[in-house]
Amino acid sequence: MTTRPLSATNESGTSIENDMKERAESVKTMTEEELAVRAQRGVQPCFVELVKRFGPRLLRYFGTKFVDRNDCDDLVQETLIKAYGNLHRFSPKHPFATWLYTIATRIGIDHLRARKRTPLVAIPPDLPAGESPYQTAVRRDELSRLWEEARKLPGRQFDAFWLRYAEEMPVRDIAGALGLTRVHVKVLLFRARTRLASSRSRDHRETRGALCGKPVMEEVVTWKR
């Protein structure tokens, strides 16, 4: 006679394995603020989920500022470590992304101050799916040119421009992340768009792209004003 191995159960009588699976799935459906609050209470899987969500985004952010990939990796790690060590200071009344990018911005500034600024590398944000290979190639080329120009913006202008158009943050949250007033952020964005639009107009005769009948560069520069 053979006996079946008994699966471990928790106090409610459900399988611990199933319980862990349900928790893992629930973590993926939580908002960033919910994850942060639970991470404050010591629920480590919640912070791990935040790392998964923001790690690649932070890497793209630092990648537009610094050439060395190793530097970018280190800065992402430093940002996440500092965020973890200061979780008790996070308030769910504000977006977690704003709080995290405040830390990232300061770390980036400290890094620039610590070493001579090197040429930037533009890493465009994710592109929409479902396009033809030609459309994708056109978008990548135009976005690459856009971010190549954006990298030449003064520090605060670039930070505001990136957070607005790559991270899609509202002006209110950008102001919180950069420690500025909303009016100041709007001025930075206006100046950044004006500068990029001027650069685009100079290159318009040589490089064109189509998006709803308009040049891609113009569409990207002027959207969500």
N, C-alpha and C positions, 0 to 999 in steps of 0.2 A: 504493500500500500504506500502510495506516494503522497506527500503533503505539499501544498502550495505555500511558497514563502509569503509571509504576511508583510504587506507594505506598511511603512511607518505612517502613523496618523497623528494629527494634532488634536487639541482638546475638543474641537467640534466634531471629530470623527472623520474628517475628510483627509484625503491623501496629502501628505506634506509636499509631494512632488507636484500634484495638481494645484495646491495652494500657492506654491512658488511660481508656477507657470501663470496663474491668474494675476499674481502681483506684478510679474514682469509685463504682462499685457496691459494692466491698468496704468503702469508707469508711462507707457507710450502714449496713452490718451490724455494724460494730465497736461495742463498748461504749464508754461515755464515758471509762472509765479507759484503754482501749486507744488511743483517739484522743488523749488527753492525753499518753501516753507517746510516741507517734509525733510529736506536735507538739513535744515537748521536743527531739526529734532533728532538728527543722527541717522536718518534712513539713507544709507550710502547709495543704494541703487538709484535713488532719485538724482543725486549729484552726478552719478555715472551717466545717466540719461541726458543731463544738461551738457556734459562734456561731449557726448555724441552729437548733440544738436548744434552746439556752438563751436566746437573745435574746427571744423572745416571753414566756417564763416570767419572766424578769427584769423585763420591762416590766409584766406584771401585778402582780408583787411590789411594785415601786416605785409603780405606779398606785394601790395601796391606801393609800399613805402621803402622796402629794403630788398636788395639783390640776393643776398645770401639766404638760401633756403634753410640752412641750419639756424641762422639768426631768427628767422620767422618761427621755426619750430620752438626755439627756446622762449621766444616772446609769448607764444600761445600758452606754453606750459607755465610760464611765470604768471601770466594773467589768470589762468585757471587755479593755480595754487593760491594766489593772493585772494581770489574770489572765495575759495573754500575757507581760507583762514579768517575771512571777514564776513562770512555768511550771517553772523549774528547782527550785523549792521544793515542787512537788507530789509526793506519794508515792502510787503506785498501791495501797498497802496500805489507803488510805482512799478512800471514794467521792468522785468528782470533784465531784458536786453539793454535798456538804458543804463542800469546800474553796472552791468558787466562792461559795456563799452566805455563807461567813464574810467574804469580801471585800465582797460586796454589803451585808451588814449594817453593816459598819464604815463604808462609804462613805455609806450612808443616815444613820447617826448623825452623821457629820461634816457632812453637808448640813443636818441639823436644827439642829446647833449653830451653823452659819454664818448661818442666817437664822431669822426668826420662824416658828414652826410655823403652817401654814395648814390650813384644813379639808380633810378627807380625802375621797376619792372611792372608793367600793367597786366593785371589778371582780371579779365572781364567777369562779371557775374554770370550765373547760369543762364543758358539760353532756352527759349521755349521749345517744347517737343512738338513733333508732328510736322516739321518743315521739310521741304525738299532739300537734298544735299546742296543745291545751288543757293537757296535762301539761307541755309545755315552758314554757308561759306561767306555770303555777303554780310550777314549779321556779325559774324565773328570778326571779319575784317574791319567793319565800321566801328564795332564796339572796342576792338583793340586800339584803333586810332583814337577813339574818344578818350579811353583811359590813358593812352600815351600822352595826350594833351592834358588830361586832368592831373596827371602826376606832376606837372609843372606849376600847378596852382600853389599859392602860399599855403603853409601848413593848415591853418584853421579853415580856409576855404575848401581845401581838399577833404578834410575830415567831415565837414558839414555836407559836402557834395556826396561823398561815399555813403554816409549814413542815410542820406535822403533817398538816393537813387539805387544804390546797391542793396542796402538793408531795408529800404522802404520805411524808415522811421518817420513819424510825424514831427513837425517842427518843435512841438512841445517837448518831445522826448530827446531830440537832438540838443535842445537847449540844456536839458538836464545832464546829458552825457558830457557836454563840453563846458558846462559851468557858465553858460552865457544866457542873456535874455533872448526871448523869442524874436524881438526886433533885430537884435544883432545877428541871429542865425539867418533871418530872412535877407538881411543885407549881404551876408557872406554868400548865400545861395544865388542872389541876384548878380553879384559880381562874378561869381564862378561861371554862371550860365552866360553872362555877357562876354566874358573872356573866351569861353569855349565856342560860342556862336561866332565870334569874330574870327577865331582860328579856323572854324569850319568853313566860313564863307571864303577864306583865302584858298582853301584846298578844294572847294566845291567843283571847280572846273576840271580838276584832275581825277577826283574820286567821287563816284556817285553810288547810291544804294537805294533800293525801293522798299518802302513800307507804307502801304495804303496810299501809294502815289506820291509819297514825300521822301526825301532823303532820310536814311536811317539816323544819321548823325543829328539832323534837325529834330527828329522825333524823340530821340533820347534826351537831347539837351533841353527841350521845351516841355516835356510831359510833366504833369502834376505840378505846375507852377502854383 
